[in-house]
Structures are given as C-alpha cells and as structure tokens.
Amino acid sequence: MRIESPPPSGIPGIGLRPIERSDRQAWFDYLRLPEVHEHTSWNVHQPEDLDPLFEIHESVSPTSPRRLAIVDLESGRLAGTIGFHTVSDLNRAAEIAYDLAPPYWGRRLATQLCRRVTDWSFETYGFVRVQATVLVGNERSARVLQNSGFAHEGLLRAFRMVRGRPGDFNVYSRLATDPAL
C-alpha cells in the first residue's frame, strides 16, 4: 500500500518518503554487498529482482506491504528502507523490516526510525502488534529491536528460506499497549 503521508524522521538530515521505482538501483547496490547480504534473507541478483516489490507497494489493498525510503537529505541518496510486510487487517498486526546502507550503520538511525515508524503505525493503521524476525546471527538487528522496545519472544526454527536453505529466526514484538519509550 502506497504511504502518502509518512511520519517525519525526527533525525536531522534524514527524511522518510514513499519508496519509488527510481530507488531500485541504489537499493540493489547496497543489498548485494556481502556485509548486508549475509545477515538477511534477501535473494537479489540484479536490480530487476526488486521490481515485484514495487508492484506490491503500489497496491491499494489494506493488507499489502508498506515501505518507506530512508533518504539522506543532504545528498538526496537512498540510505535505506523501512516498512511493513505480512500485514493482517483482521489481526491489526504487521511485521516490520528495515535495511540500511553500510555508510549509515553505527549512527542509531535504525533504532530511532524503528521506534518512530512503529509508533506511527499504531496511530495511523491501528496496529495492535508489530513483530520482527531476525536471522540468527544478526546481532545488530536484534539490538535495534531491543533498543526500540521490542520484546524477544523466541526462536522460529527453519522459519524462512535463506537463499535456498531453511533459516532460523528470532521473533520480537512490540504491542500498542506497551509502555512508551
């Protein structure tokens, strides 16, 4: 579902806007980097592999994924993406996912944006639960979620295929009723 009114990022120099097809090459360029690729379930080999995602994000269905571009306002460069997939209108829940290009790592951007976008989803979409899954071994992402107020719920064994192999994922959640950070 296209997001027409994203929240302000709250971070100087960083903006949020709907993801656009013109972001495809920049998104692909950092997703294919070994240091990004190894800790995710992304399986992209060429920029065109991202095209189906753009089609899904342009859908108007209430259960379609929603994705925002994280933009470096000074350079206009795509710094990352954040959004929701596995959206359940019935259960008022979704799974949050995010990625950042390596030059933006270590600045707490993912933590701040995860917190802000999750809060915004509770207010805007009426979600009661936002969950996240993290490939076992991706300690950076686990810290992002913990520092964003998500609680670890457990291990999902062989939960999602990771480049042809079943991968184990930790699951985290945050509820709309959890105390504000």
N, C-alpha and C positions, 0 to 999 in steps of 0.2 A: 504494500500500500504506500503510495507516494505520501511523504510527510510534507505538508505545505507550510507548517509553522513550527520549525524545530526550536528547542529551547536555546537561550543564549548559553555559550560555553562556560561563562564565568571565569575564563582564563585569558589574561591579556595576550593578544597576538594570535589567539586560536578561535576559529569560528566553526559553527556547525551549519550545514545546509544539506538539502536532499542530494543523495548520490546521483550523478549524471553519467551518461554514456561517455562523455568526454573524459571521465576519470579512469576509464578502463586501462589504458596503458600504464599510467602511474601506479594504479592499484596492483596490476600484474607485476610490474617491475620490482616492487618490494615483496610481494607474496612469494615470488620464486627464489628469493635469497635463502641460502641454506639456514642461516640463523633464525629466519622467520618460519620457513617451511617445516623444519624438524620438530617444532613444538605444536603443530596444528594438524588438522585433518584435511587441509586444503590439498587439492589434487589438480593444479593448473599447469598446463604445459605450454600454452600460448594465450595471448590476450583474449582471443575469441572464446576461450573456455568460460569466461566470465559473462558472456552475453546472456545466457539463460537467467542469471541473477538479475540483470537489469530488467528483463521482461517481467519477472516475478515482482520486482519492486515497483513497477509501474501499474500493477493491478489495483483495482479499487475494492477488492474483496476484504471484508473485515478480518479475515484470517491470513491474509498474505503477509509475508515478511516486510519489515520496515527497516531501512538502512540510511544512515546519515554519513556524509563525508566530513571528516575532521580536516580543517583547512588551516594552513599556516597563512595568516592574513598578510604578513609582510611580503612573502614571495608568491602567494597565491597557489602554492604547491599543496597537493594532497598529502597530508601527514598520516592519515589512517581512516578507518571507518568504524562505526558503532551502530548497533541496531538490534532488532529482534527477529527471530525466526521461530518456528514451531509455535505460532500464535494460536491460542484457543479462545475464541469468543465465548464459548459456552462456559469454560472454566475461569475466564478472565485472567489468563496466565500466558506467559511467553518466555522464551529463552533468549537471554542477551548474549551477544557476541561482539567482539571488538578486535581490532588489529591495528598496529602502529608500525610505521616505517622505522627502522633502526635509529636514524638520526634523532628521533623523538623519544627514545627509550630513556629511562632514568630520571625523568622530569616530573613524575607523578601525574602525568596527563591522563593516562588510562584510568587511574584511580579516581581522579576528580570527575572525569567525564562519565565513568560508570555510575558513580554516585548520583550525579546530576541527571543523567538520562533515565536512570531507574526511578528517581523521584518524579520526574516529569511524566513517565509512563503511568505511574499510579494516578496522577492528577488528570492527565489527558485521556488515557484509554480506560481508566478504571480497573487496571490490572490489580489483582489481589496478591499475585505471586509472580515474581520474576526469578527464574533459575538460570544457572550457567553450568556448563560442563567443561572440564579442563582435562586435557590429555595428561595422563600420569607422566610426571617428569617435568611438566611446565610450571615450575615453581614461581616464576614471575607473575603468571596469570593468576595462580592461586593467591598470591599476596595481594594483587589488585582487588580480587573479590573480598578477601578477608578485611582489607582496609576500607572497602566500600560498604561494610555492614552485612555482607552475605555470610550465612552460617553453612559450615560443611555438613552435609547430610550423609555422605557415604560414597562407596566405590561402586561404579557401574561396570561390571566385568564384560569385556567384549561388546561394549555398547555401540560403537560406531566403527565402520570400516575406515582404516587409515592407510590409504594407498594400497588397497588390496588385502590388508591384514586386519583382523579384529583388534581394536584398541580399547584399553581400559581407561575410563574417565572418572574423575571425581566430580560429584554433583554438589552444588552450592545453591542456596536460595535466600531470597530476601522477601519478606511479606510487607504489604502496605501497613500492617499494624505493628511492625517492628519499631522500636524507638528510633527517632530521628538522630542522625549523627551530628 
